[in-house]
Amino acid sequence: MICPACGGVVTTKRNRCERCGEDLTIYKKMFLLSNKYYNEGLEKAKVRDLSGAILVLKKSLEYNKRNINARNLLGLVYYEMGETVSALSEWVISKHFKPTENDADDYVNAVQSNPTKLETLNQTIKKYNAALVSAKQGNEDLAIIQLKKVTSLNPHFVKAWQLLALLYMKTGENEKAVKCLIKASKIDVSNTTTLRYLRELGHYSISGREENKSSKETARPITPEPALFQHSSYKEEKPNVWLFINLIIGVAFGILGAVFLVVPTVQSTLRSDLKQKEIEYNEDINKYIQTNDSLKKEKTELQEQITALQAKVTEYEGIEYDDTIYDGLMNTAKLYIKELEKGNAGDVDYAAVADVLGAVKEDKLEKQPAKELYASLKESVSLKASDILYEQGHSSYSSRKYDKALEQLLKAYEYNTDNVNAAYFLGRTYHQQNDLENAKKYYSIVTENFPDSNRASEASDRLAAIE
Amino acid sequence: MINFDEEVAKFGPSLEVEQAEDVINNNDLSDITDIIKTMMKDLKDK
Protein backbone atom coordinates (compact mmCIF):
# COMPACT_ATOMS: atom_id res chain seq x y z
CA MET A 1 0.00 0.00 0.00
CA ILE A 2 0.93 3.67 -0.33
CA CYS A 3 1.49 5.65 2.83
CA PRO A 4 -1.12 8.45 2.83
CA ALA A 5 1.21 10.73 4.76
CA CYS A 6 4.42 10.56 2.73
CA GLY A 7 3.38 8.57 -0.33
CA GLY A 8 5.98 5.91 0.25
CA VAL A 9 5.43 2.24 -0.50
CA VAL A 10 4.65 0.20 2.57
CA THR A 11 4.22 -3.56 2.81
CA THR A 12 0.72 -4.58 3.72
CA LYS A 13 1.75 -6.33 6.90
CA ARG A 14 3.38 -3.32 8.48
CA ASN A 15 1.32 -0.95 10.59
CA ARG A 16 3.82 1.88 10.49
CA CYS A 17 5.40 3.61 7.56
CA GLU A 18 9.11 2.95 7.31
CA ARG A 19 9.75 6.33 5.70
CA CYS A 20 7.77 8.77 7.81
CA GLY A 21 6.81 6.65 10.78
CA GLU A 22 3.13 7.41 10.37
CA ASP A 23 0.74 5.07 12.17
CA LEU A 24 -1.11 3.31 9.38
CA THR A 25 -3.61 1.36 11.50
CA ILE A 26 -6.50 3.73 10.96
CA TYR A 27 -5.65 4.18 7.30
CA LYS A 28 -5.71 0.45 6.81
CA LYS A 29 -9.17 0.28 8.31
CA MET A 30 -10.34 3.02 6.00
CA PHE A 31 -8.95 1.18 3.01
CA LEU A 32 -10.64 -2.02 4.13
CA LEU A 33 -13.97 -0.25 4.41
CA SER A 34 -13.46 1.29 1.00
CA ASN A 35 -12.77 -2.08 -0.51
CA LYS A 36 -15.75 -3.56 1.23
CA TYR A 37 -18.00 -0.94 -0.26
CA TYR A 38 -16.36 -1.49 -3.63
CA ASN A 39 -17.16 -5.19 -3.46
CA GLU A 40 -20.72 -4.38 -2.58
CA GLY A 41 -20.89 -1.99 -5.48
CA LEU A 42 -19.52 -4.61 -7.81
CA GLU A 43 -22.16 -7.11 -6.70
CA LYS A 44 -24.90 -4.59 -7.27
CA ALA A 45 -23.50 -3.70 -10.67
CA LYS A 46 -23.45 -7.33 -11.68
CA VAL A 47 -27.17 -7.63 -11.03
CA ARG A 48 -27.83 -4.30 -12.67
CA ASP A 49 -28.72 -2.48 -9.53
CA LEU A 50 -26.93 0.52 -10.94
CA SER A 51 -28.44 3.12 -8.63
CA GLY A 52 -27.43 1.03 -5.62
CA ALA A 53 -23.99 0.48 -7.07
CA ILE A 54 -23.51 4.23 -7.46
CA LEU A 55 -24.34 4.84 -3.79
CA VAL A 56 -21.94 2.27 -2.39
CA LEU A 57 -19.17 3.08 -4.83
CA LYS A 58 -19.39 6.73 -3.84
CA LYS A 59 -19.14 5.65 -0.26
CA SER A 60 -16.10 3.56 -1.13
CA LEU A 61 -14.47 6.61 -2.65
CA GLU A 62 -15.30 8.66 0.42
CA TYR A 63 -13.15 6.30 2.47
CA ASN A 64 -10.41 6.09 -0.11
CA LYS A 65 -10.39 8.45 -3.05
CA ARG A 66 -7.49 6.51 -4.51
CA ASN A 67 -9.54 3.33 -4.87
CA ILE A 68 -8.97 3.02 -8.59
CA ASN A 69 -11.21 -0.01 -9.04
CA ALA A 70 -14.12 1.70 -7.33
CA ARG A 71 -13.67 4.84 -9.37
CA ASN A 72 -13.40 2.97 -12.66
CA LEU A 73 -16.47 0.88 -11.83
CA LEU A 74 -18.38 4.01 -10.87
CA GLY A 75 -17.50 5.47 -14.30
CA LEU A 76 -18.76 2.35 -15.98
CA VAL A 77 -22.03 2.48 -14.08
CA TYR A 78 -22.49 6.13 -15.00
CA TYR A 79 -21.81 5.34 -18.63
CA GLU A 80 -24.30 2.48 -18.61
CA MET A 81 -26.94 4.83 -17.28
CA GLY A 82 -26.28 7.37 -20.00
CA GLU A 83 -24.34 9.86 -17.85
CA THR A 84 -21.39 10.09 -20.22
CA VAL A 85 -19.77 13.18 -18.77
CA SER A 86 -19.91 11.85 -15.23
CA ALA A 87 -18.29 8.64 -16.45
CA LEU A 88 -15.52 10.52 -18.23
CA SER A 89 -14.91 12.65 -15.12
CA GLU A 90 -14.41 9.58 -12.96
CA TRP A 91 -12.03 7.98 -15.45
CA VAL A 92 -9.99 11.14 -15.82
CA ILE A 93 -9.66 11.45 -12.07
CA SER A 94 -8.71 7.78 -11.94
CA LYS A 95 -5.96 8.42 -14.47
CA HIS A 96 -4.81 11.33 -12.34
CA PHE A 97 -4.27 9.05 -9.36
CA LYS A 98 -2.83 6.22 -11.44
CA PRO A 99 -1.48 7.36 -14.77
CA THR A 100 -0.06 4.00 -15.89
CA GLU A 101 -1.55 0.53 -16.16
CA ASN A 102 -5.00 1.86 -15.64
CA ASP A 103 -8.12 0.45 -17.29
CA ALA A 104 -9.53 3.97 -17.33
CA ASP A 105 -7.20 4.64 -20.28
CA ASP A 106 -9.01 2.04 -22.32
CA TYR A 107 -12.44 3.35 -21.30
CA VAL A 108 -11.62 6.94 -22.17
CA ASN A 109 -10.03 5.95 -25.48
CA ALA A 110 -13.03 3.78 -26.35
CA VAL A 111 -15.31 6.79 -25.90
CA GLN A 112 -13.08 9.40 -27.54
CA SER A 113 -12.01 7.20 -30.46
CA ASN A 114 -15.49 7.58 -31.93
CA PRO A 115 -16.03 11.31 -32.08
CA THR A 116 -19.32 10.90 -33.92
CA LYS A 117 -20.76 8.79 -31.16
CA LEU A 118 -19.45 11.14 -28.50
CA GLU A 119 -21.05 14.05 -30.28
CA THR A 120 -24.30 12.08 -30.54
CA LEU A 121 -24.22 11.40 -26.81
CA ASN A 122 -23.55 15.06 -26.13
CA GLN A 123 -26.47 16.02 -28.32
CA THR A 124 -28.77 13.62 -26.50
CA ILE A 125 -27.75 15.16 -23.19
CA LYS A 126 -28.46 18.63 -24.53
CA LYS A 127 -31.82 17.52 -25.87
CA TYR A 128 -32.63 15.93 -22.54
CA ASN A 129 -31.81 19.15 -20.73
CA ALA A 130 -33.99 21.08 -23.19
CA ALA A 131 -36.81 18.59 -22.71
CA LEU A 132 -36.49 18.96 -18.97
CA VAL A 133 -36.85 22.72 -19.27
CA SER A 134 -39.89 22.28 -21.52
CA ALA A 135 -41.44 19.87 -19.04
CA LYS A 136 -40.89 22.29 -16.17
CA GLN A 137 -42.44 25.06 -18.25
CA GLY A 138 -45.52 22.96 -18.90
CA ASN A 139 -44.80 22.10 -22.55
CA GLU A 140 -45.37 18.39 -22.13
CA ASP A 141 -45.92 17.68 -25.82
CA LEU A 142 -42.67 19.32 -26.84
CA ALA A 143 -40.84 17.58 -24.01
CA ILE A 144 -42.24 14.22 -25.09
CA ILE A 145 -41.11 14.75 -28.68
CA GLN A 146 -37.64 15.70 -27.53
CA LEU A 147 -37.39 12.81 -25.10
CA LYS A 148 -38.45 10.33 -27.78
CA LYS A 149 -35.55 11.55 -29.86
CA VAL A 150 -33.22 11.29 -26.86
CA THR A 151 -34.19 7.73 -26.05
CA SER A 152 -33.89 6.68 -29.67
CA LEU A 153 -30.36 8.08 -29.83
CA ASN A 154 -29.32 6.77 -26.39
CA PRO A 155 -31.48 3.88 -25.21
CA HIS A 156 -29.40 3.63 -22.03
CA PHE A 157 -30.35 7.04 -20.76
CA VAL A 158 -32.32 6.06 -17.66
CA LYS A 159 -33.31 9.56 -16.59
CA ALA A 160 -34.72 10.21 -20.06
CA TRP A 161 -36.91 7.10 -19.87
CA GLN A 162 -38.08 8.09 -16.42
CA LEU A 163 -38.93 11.65 -17.41
CA LEU A 164 -40.69 10.42 -20.53
CA ALA A 165 -42.72 7.97 -18.44
CA LEU A 166 -43.63 10.76 -16.06
CA LEU A 167 -44.82 12.91 -18.93
CA TYR A 168 -46.87 10.06 -20.35
CA MET A 169 -48.40 9.60 -16.94
CA LYS A 170 -49.23 13.29 -16.84
CA THR A 171 -50.90 13.10 -20.25
CA GLY A 172 -52.73 9.92 -19.33
CA GLU A 173 -50.79 7.61 -21.65
CA ASN A 174 -50.11 5.04 -18.98
CA GLU A 175 -49.33 2.17 -21.29
CA LYS A 176 -46.57 4.14 -22.93
CA ALA A 177 -45.36 5.16 -19.50
CA VAL A 178 -45.15 1.53 -18.44
CA LYS A 179 -43.17 0.66 -21.55
CA CYS A 180 -40.72 3.42 -20.82
CA LEU A 181 -40.35 2.35 -17.22
CA ILE A 182 -39.80 -1.25 -18.20
CA LYS A 183 -37.02 -0.18 -20.51
CA ALA A 184 -35.52 1.89 -17.72
CA SER A 185 -35.74 -0.99 -15.32
CA LYS A 186 -33.90 -3.28 -17.71
CA ILE A 187 -30.95 -0.95 -17.47
CA ASP A 188 -31.23 -0.22 -13.74
CA VAL A 189 -33.35 -2.84 -12.07
CA SER A 190 -33.62 -1.40 -8.58
CA ASN A 191 -33.96 2.25 -9.45
CA THR A 192 -36.31 3.62 -6.81
CA THR A 193 -37.81 6.20 -9.12
CA THR A 194 -38.64 3.60 -11.72
CA LEU A 195 -40.12 1.29 -9.10
CA ARG A 196 -42.18 4.07 -7.61
CA TYR A 197 -43.65 5.03 -10.97
CA LEU A 198 -44.40 1.43 -11.77
CA ARG A 199 -46.12 1.01 -8.47
CA GLU A 200 -48.16 4.08 -9.24
CA LEU A 201 -49.19 2.56 -12.54
CA GLY A 202 -50.04 -0.76 -10.95
CA HIS A 203 -46.99 -2.69 -12.00
CA TYR A 204 -45.77 -3.89 -8.68
CA SER A 205 -43.19 -6.37 -9.94
CA ILE A 206 -41.21 -5.99 -13.06
CA SER A 207 -39.22 -9.16 -13.13
CA GLY A 208 -42.28 -11.35 -12.40
CA ARG A 209 -44.31 -9.99 -15.26
CA GLU A 210 -41.38 -9.70 -17.67
CA GLU A 211 -40.18 -13.23 -17.19
CA ASN A 212 -43.45 -14.42 -18.69
CA LYS A 213 -42.58 -12.68 -21.89
CA SER A 214 -40.10 -13.85 -24.50
CA SER A 215 -36.81 -15.12 -23.25
CA LYS A 216 -34.91 -12.58 -25.22
CA GLU A 217 -35.82 -9.88 -22.77
CA THR A 218 -34.43 -11.81 -19.79
CA ALA A 219 -31.19 -12.66 -21.45
CA ARG A 220 -29.43 -9.54 -20.40
CA PRO A 221 -29.38 -8.65 -16.76
CA ILE A 222 -28.96 -11.64 -14.35
CA THR A 223 -25.90 -13.74 -15.05
CA PRO A 224 -22.95 -14.65 -12.87
CA GLU A 225 -20.60 -13.20 -15.43
CA PRO A 226 -19.63 -9.56 -15.39
CA ALA A 227 -22.77 -8.33 -17.04
CA LEU A 228 -21.52 -4.85 -17.71
CA PHE A 229 -18.69 -6.11 -19.82
CA GLN A 230 -20.76 -8.70 -21.58
CA HIS A 231 -23.63 -6.38 -22.40
CA SER A 232 -20.96 -4.11 -23.37
CA SER A 233 -21.68 -0.43 -23.11
CA TYR A 234 -18.91 0.00 -25.57
CA LYS A 235 -20.55 -1.98 -28.28
CA GLU A 236 -21.14 0.09 -31.30
CA GLU A 237 -24.73 1.12 -31.64
CA LYS A 238 -26.64 -0.41 -34.49
CA PRO A 239 -26.32 1.81 -37.44
CA ASN A 240 -29.23 4.14 -37.47
CA VAL A 241 -30.87 3.64 -40.85
CA TRP A 242 -32.63 6.94 -40.57
CA LEU A 243 -29.28 8.65 -40.39
CA PHE A 244 -28.39 7.33 -43.82
CA ILE A 245 -31.82 8.09 -45.15
CA ASN A 246 -31.58 11.61 -43.78
CA LEU A 247 -28.13 11.89 -45.31
CA ILE A 248 -29.41 10.79 -48.70
CA ILE A 249 -32.36 13.16 -48.42
CA GLY A 250 -30.00 15.96 -47.43
CA VAL A 251 -27.75 15.23 -50.40
CA ALA A 252 -30.77 15.16 -52.70
CA PHE A 253 -31.96 18.50 -51.34
CA GLY A 254 -28.46 19.85 -51.71
CA ILE A 255 -28.33 18.76 -55.35
CA LEU A 256 -31.78 20.20 -56.02
CA GLY A 257 -30.80 23.41 -54.30
CA ALA A 258 -27.67 23.59 -56.40
CA VAL A 259 -29.64 22.93 -59.58
CA PHE A 260 -32.36 25.45 -58.89
CA LEU A 261 -30.43 28.09 -57.01
CA VAL A 262 -26.74 27.92 -57.75
CA VAL A 263 -26.77 26.86 -61.40
CA PRO A 264 -29.12 29.66 -62.57
CA THR A 265 -26.99 32.19 -60.69
CA VAL A 266 -23.83 30.84 -62.26
CA GLN A 267 -25.50 30.80 -65.65
CA SER A 268 -26.69 34.35 -65.31
CA THR A 269 -23.20 35.40 -64.21
CA LEU A 270 -21.72 33.68 -67.24
CA ARG A 271 -24.31 35.29 -69.49
CA SER A 272 -23.57 38.74 -68.15
CA ASP A 273 -19.83 38.10 -68.62
CA LEU A 274 -20.48 37.00 -72.18
CA LYS A 275 -22.65 40.05 -72.75
CA GLN A 276 -19.90 42.29 -71.43
CA LYS A 277 -17.37 40.61 -73.68
CA GLU A 278 -19.73 40.93 -76.61
CA ILE A 279 -20.05 44.66 -75.92
CA GLU A 280 -16.28 45.00 -75.71
CA TYR A 281 -15.79 43.08 -78.93
CA ASN A 282 -18.43 45.20 -80.65
CA GLU A 283 -16.63 48.32 -79.50
CA ASP A 284 -13.38 46.94 -80.85
CA ILE A 285 -15.06 46.05 -84.12
CA ASN A 286 -16.46 49.58 -84.38
CA LYS A 287 -13.01 50.99 -83.74
CA TYR A 288 -11.55 48.79 -86.44
CA ILE A 289 -14.33 49.80 -88.83
CA GLN A 290 -13.64 53.46 -88.12
CA THR A 291 -9.95 52.95 -88.57
CA ASN A 292 -10.61 51.04 -91.75
CA ASP A 293 -12.82 53.85 -93.06
CA SER A 294 -10.24 56.48 -92.30
CA LEU A 295 -7.55 54.38 -93.94
CA LYS A 296 -9.75 53.91 -96.99
CA LYS A 297 -10.30 57.66 -97.17
CA GLU A 298 -6.59 58.28 -96.84
CA LYS A 299 -5.95 55.73 -99.57
CA THR A 300 -8.44 57.47 -101.84
CA GLU A 301 -6.73 60.79 -101.24
CA LEU A 302 -3.36 59.29 -101.88
CA GLN A 303 -4.67 57.69 -105.07
CA GLU A 304 -5.91 61.07 -106.19
CA GLN A 305 -2.53 62.59 -105.49
CA ILE A 306 -0.85 59.81 -107.39
CA THR A 307 -3.20 60.35 -110.30
CA ALA A 308 -2.48 64.07 -110.28
CA LEU A 309 1.23 63.49 -110.10
CA GLN A 310 1.03 60.93 -112.87
CA ALA A 311 -0.88 63.43 -114.94
CA LYS A 312 1.84 65.99 -114.31
CA VAL A 313 4.46 63.43 -115.16
CA THR A 314 2.59 62.63 -118.36
CA GLU A 315 2.35 66.34 -119.06
CA TYR A 316 6.02 66.68 -118.52
CA GLU A 317 6.65 63.70 -120.72
CA GLY A 318 4.29 65.20 -123.34
CA ILE A 319 6.30 68.32 -123.36
CA GLU A 320 9.02 66.26 -125.06
CA TYR A 321 11.53 67.58 -122.79
CA ASP A 322 14.76 67.97 -124.73
CA ASP A 323 17.84 67.45 -122.63
CA THR A 324 19.98 68.66 -125.53
CA ILE A 325 18.80 72.22 -124.83
CA TYR A 326 20.81 72.32 -121.66
CA ASP A 327 23.62 70.45 -123.34
CA GLY A 328 23.85 73.21 -125.93
CA LEU A 329 23.88 75.83 -123.23
CA MET A 330 26.54 73.97 -121.26
CA ASN A 331 28.63 73.54 -124.39
CA THR A 332 28.34 77.24 -125.11
CA ALA A 333 29.46 78.02 -121.59
CA LYS A 334 32.35 75.55 -121.82
CA LEU A 335 33.47 77.00 -125.18
CA TYR A 336 33.29 80.52 -123.87
CA ILE A 337 35.30 79.57 -120.82
CA LYS A 338 37.84 77.86 -123.02
CA GLU A 339 38.13 80.93 -125.21
CA LEU A 340 38.54 83.15 -122.17
CA GLU A 341 41.27 80.89 -120.88
CA LYS A 342 43.33 82.02 -123.85
CA GLY A 343 44.00 85.04 -121.66
CA ASN A 344 43.69 87.63 -124.37
CA ALA A 345 40.30 89.18 -125.13
CA GLY A 346 41.34 89.71 -128.70
CA ASP A 347 41.88 86.01 -129.16
CA VAL A 348 38.39 85.05 -128.09
CA ASP A 349 36.40 83.66 -130.98
CA TYR A 350 33.16 85.36 -130.09
CA ALA A 351 31.62 84.30 -133.36
CA ALA A 352 32.14 80.62 -132.64
CA VAL A 353 30.68 80.96 -129.18
CA ALA A 354 27.74 82.93 -130.51
CA ASP A 355 27.25 80.31 -133.16
CA VAL A 356 26.94 77.60 -130.57
CA LEU A 357 24.74 79.83 -128.43
CA GLY A 358 22.55 80.46 -131.43
CA ALA A 359 21.70 76.75 -131.56
CA VAL A 360 20.20 76.98 -128.08
CA LYS A 361 16.46 77.70 -128.19
CA GLU A 362 15.90 80.30 -125.55
CA ASP A 363 12.13 79.59 -125.27
CA LYS A 364 12.79 75.96 -124.47
CA LEU A 365 14.76 76.86 -121.40
CA GLU A 366 12.54 76.33 -118.34
CA LYS A 367 14.88 76.61 -115.45
CA GLN A 368 15.68 80.06 -114.27
CA PRO A 369 19.41 79.49 -113.81
CA ALA A 370 19.57 78.27 -117.37
CA LYS A 371 17.71 81.34 -118.57
CA GLU A 372 20.03 83.58 -116.63
CA LEU A 373 23.09 81.81 -118.02
CA TYR A 374 21.75 82.15 -121.51
CA ALA A 375 21.10 85.86 -121.01
CA SER A 376 24.51 86.33 -119.54
CA LEU A 377 26.24 84.52 -122.37
CA LYS A 378 24.22 86.36 -124.91
CA GLU A 379 25.10 89.69 -123.38
CA SER A 380 28.74 88.80 -123.16
CA VAL A 381 29.16 87.12 -126.52
CA SER A 382 26.46 88.11 -128.95
CA LEU A 383 27.15 91.80 -129.15
CA LYS A 384 30.83 91.30 -129.69
CA ALA A 385 30.20 88.53 -132.16
CA SER A 386 27.77 90.75 -134.01
CA ASP A 387 30.35 93.52 -134.28
CA ILE A 388 33.05 91.15 -135.48
CA LEU A 389 30.77 89.53 -138.01
CA TYR A 390 29.65 92.96 -139.21
CA GLU A 391 33.28 93.91 -139.84
CA GLN A 392 33.83 90.71 -141.71
CA GLY A 393 30.63 91.13 -143.66
CA HIS A 394 31.46 94.73 -144.48
CA SER A 395 34.85 93.63 -145.67
CA SER A 396 33.32 90.94 -147.83
CA TYR A 397 30.84 93.49 -149.24
CA SER A 398 33.62 95.83 -150.06
CA SER A 399 35.42 92.97 -151.80
CA ARG A 400 32.18 92.37 -153.75
CA LYS A 401 31.92 88.90 -152.15
CA TYR A 402 28.22 89.40 -151.69
CA ASP A 403 27.31 85.80 -150.80
CA LYS A 404 29.83 85.63 -148.03
CA ALA A 405 28.96 89.14 -146.95
CA LEU A 406 25.34 88.15 -146.82
CA GLU A 407 26.09 85.16 -144.59
CA GLN A 408 28.20 87.17 -142.20
CA LEU A 409 25.88 90.13 -142.04
CA LEU A 410 22.87 87.94 -141.45
CA LYS A 411 24.63 86.38 -138.46
CA ALA A 412 25.73 89.77 -137.26
CA TYR A 413 22.13 90.99 -137.35
CA GLU A 414 20.92 87.80 -135.79
CA TYR A 415 23.27 88.15 -132.88
CA ASN A 416 22.35 91.75 -132.43
CA THR A 417 19.20 93.12 -133.94
CA ASP A 418 20.23 96.56 -132.75
CA ASN A 419 23.20 96.51 -135.08
CA VAL A 420 21.95 99.18 -137.53
CA ASN A 421 25.02 98.92 -139.68
CA ALA A 422 24.51 95.20 -140.18
CA ALA A 423 20.91 95.84 -141.14
CA TYR A 424 21.87 98.62 -143.56
CA PHE A 425 24.55 96.58 -145.28
CA LEU A 426 22.24 93.62 -145.55
CA GLY A 427 19.95 95.88 -147.50
CA ARG A 428 22.90 97.04 -149.61
CA THR A 429 24.04 93.46 -150.25
CA TYR A 430 20.57 92.33 -151.29
CA HIS A 431 20.37 95.46 -153.43
CA GLN A 432 23.62 94.60 -155.16
CA GLN A 433 22.25 91.08 -155.76
CA ASN A 434 19.06 92.62 -157.18
CA ASP A 435 17.05 91.06 -154.41
CA LEU A 436 14.93 94.14 -154.09
CA GLU A 437 12.34 92.63 -151.77
CA ASN A 438 14.87 91.77 -149.09
CA ALA A 439 16.68 95.01 -149.79
CA LYS A 440 13.45 96.96 -149.15
CA LYS A 441 12.91 94.94 -146.03
CA TYR A 442 16.20 95.83 -144.46
CA TYR A 443 16.08 99.45 -145.62
CA SER A 444 12.64 99.66 -143.94
CA ILE A 445 14.07 98.20 -140.73
CA VAL A 446 16.72 100.84 -140.68
CA THR A 447 14.31 103.69 -141.36
CA GLU A 448 11.65 102.46 -138.98
CA ASN A 449 13.71 101.08 -136.14
CA PHE A 450 16.65 103.45 -136.28
CA PRO A 451 15.27 106.78 -137.53
CA ASP A 452 17.85 108.78 -135.61
CA SER A 453 20.83 106.86 -136.88
CA ASN A 454 23.18 108.13 -139.53
CA ARG A 455 22.14 105.26 -141.76
CA ALA A 456 18.53 106.23 -141.75
CA SER A 457 18.76 108.93 -144.41
CA GLU A 458 20.87 106.69 -146.64
CA ALA A 459 18.43 103.84 -146.24
CA SER A 460 15.58 106.18 -146.99
CA ASP A 461 17.25 107.36 -150.21
CA ARG A 462 17.96 103.79 -151.26
CA LEU A 463 14.43 102.81 -150.49
CA ALA A 464 13.06 105.67 -152.54
CA ALA A 465 15.36 104.73 -155.42
CA ILE A 466 14.01 101.21 -155.42
CA GLU A 467 10.43 102.30 -155.25
CA MET B 1 -50.28 9.53 -5.66
CA ILE B 2 -47.45 11.04 -7.69
CA ASN B 3 -47.29 14.80 -7.88
CA PHE B 4 -45.99 15.66 -11.36
CA ASP B 5 -44.49 18.98 -10.42
CA GLU B 6 -42.68 17.58 -7.40
CA GLU B 7 -41.38 14.68 -9.44
CA VAL B 8 -40.23 16.91 -12.29
CA ALA B 9 -38.47 19.14 -9.79
CA LYS B 10 -36.47 16.14 -8.64
CA PHE B 11 -34.99 15.71 -12.11
CA GLY B 12 -31.80 17.63 -12.56
CA PRO B 13 -29.99 18.49 -15.80
CA SER B 14 -27.39 16.10 -17.09
CA LEU B 15 -23.82 17.22 -17.51
CA GLU B 16 -22.78 18.10 -21.04
CA VAL B 17 -19.35 17.42 -22.54
CA GLU B 18 -18.44 21.10 -22.46
CA GLN B 19 -18.96 21.06 -18.71
CA ALA B 20 -16.63 18.11 -18.17
CA GLU B 21 -13.55 20.24 -17.61
CA ASP B 22 -15.22 22.34 -14.93
CA VAL B 23 -16.61 19.25 -13.23
CA ILE B 24 -13.21 17.61 -13.08
CA ASN B 25 -11.45 20.74 -11.84
CA ASN B 26 -14.06 21.45 -9.19
CA ASN B 27 -14.31 17.87 -8.01
CA ASP B 28 -13.71 17.68 -4.29
CA LEU B 29 -11.18 14.91 -3.93
CA SER B 30 -11.11 14.89 -0.17
CA ASP B 31 -11.82 11.65 1.52
CA ILE B 32 -11.86 10.39 5.10
CA THR B 33 -8.20 9.55 4.80
CA ASP B 34 -7.40 13.23 4.25
CA ILE B 35 -9.55 14.20 7.22
CA ILE B 36 -7.79 11.68 9.45
CA LYS B 37 -4.43 12.88 8.16
CA THR B 38 -5.35 16.43 9.10
CA MET B 39 -6.61 15.37 12.50
CA MET B 40 -3.44 13.38 13.17
CA LYS B 41 -1.32 16.30 12.16
CA ASP B 42 -3.24 18.65 14.44
CA LEU B 43 -2.79 16.23 17.29
CA LYS B 44 0.91 16.02 16.69
CA ASP B 45 1.24 19.75 16.48
CA LYS B 46 -0.50 20.12 19.79
Contacts between the chains, C-beta under 8 A, distances in Angstrom:
chain1	res1	chain2	res2	distance
A	4	B	33	5.1
A	4	B	34	7.9
A	4	B	37	5.7
A	5	B	37	6.2
A	5	B	40	7.9
A	22	B	40	7.6
A	23	B	40	7.6
A	26	B	36	5.6
A	26	B	40	8.0
A	27	B	33	6.0
A	27	B	36	7.0
A	30	B	31	7.9
A	30	B	32	5.5
A	30	B	33	5.4
A	30	B	36	6.9
A	31	B	33	8.0
A	61	B	31	6.7
A	62	B	31	5.6
A	62	B	32	6.1
A	63	B	31	6.2
A	63	B	32	5.2
A	63	B	33	7.2
A	64	B	31	6.0
A	64	B	32	7.9
A	64	B	33	6.0
A	65	B	29	5.2
A	65	B	30	7.3
A	65	B	31	4.0
A	65	B	33	7.2
A	65	B	34	7.7
A	82	B	14	7.7
A	83	B	14	6.3
A	83	B	15	7.1
A	84	B	17	7.3
A	85	B	14	7.3
A	85	B	15	3.7
A	85	B	16	6.4
A	85	B	17	5.9
A	85	B	19	6.4
A	85	B	20	4.9
A	85	B	23	6.7
A	86	B	15	5.9
A	86	B	23	7.7
A	88	B	17	7.9
A	88	B	20	5.6
A	89	B	15	7.8
A	89	B	20	6.1
A	89	B	23	5.0
A	89	B	24	5.1
A	89	B	27	6.7
A	92	B	20	7.9
A	92	B	24	5.4
A	93	B	24	6.5
A	93	B	27	6.2
A	93	B	29	7.0
A	118	B	17	7.0
A	121	B	17	7.8
A	122	B	16	6.0
A	122	B	17	4.3
A	122	B	18	7.9
A	125	B	14	4.7
A	125	B	15	7.2
A	125	B	16	5.2
A	125	B	17	7.6
A	126	B	16	5.9
A	128	B	13	7.8
A	128	B	14	5.5
A	129	B	13	4.5
A	129	B	14	6.2
A	129	B	16	7.2
A	132	B	8	7.7
A	132	B	11	5.7
A	132	B	13	6.0
A	135	B	8	5.4
A	135	B	11	7.8
A	136	B	8	5.7
A	136	B	9	7.6
A	159	B	11	6.5
A	159	B	14	6.6
A	162	B	11	7.6
A	163	B	8	7.6
A	163	B	11	5.6
A	166	B	2	7.7
A	166	B	4	6.6
A	166	B	7	5.6
A	166	B	8	6.7
A	169	B	2	6.9
A	169	B	4	7.5
A	170	B	4	4.8
A	193	B	10	7.7
A	196	B	2	7.4
A	197	B	2	6.9
A	200	B	1	7.5
A	200	B	2	5.0
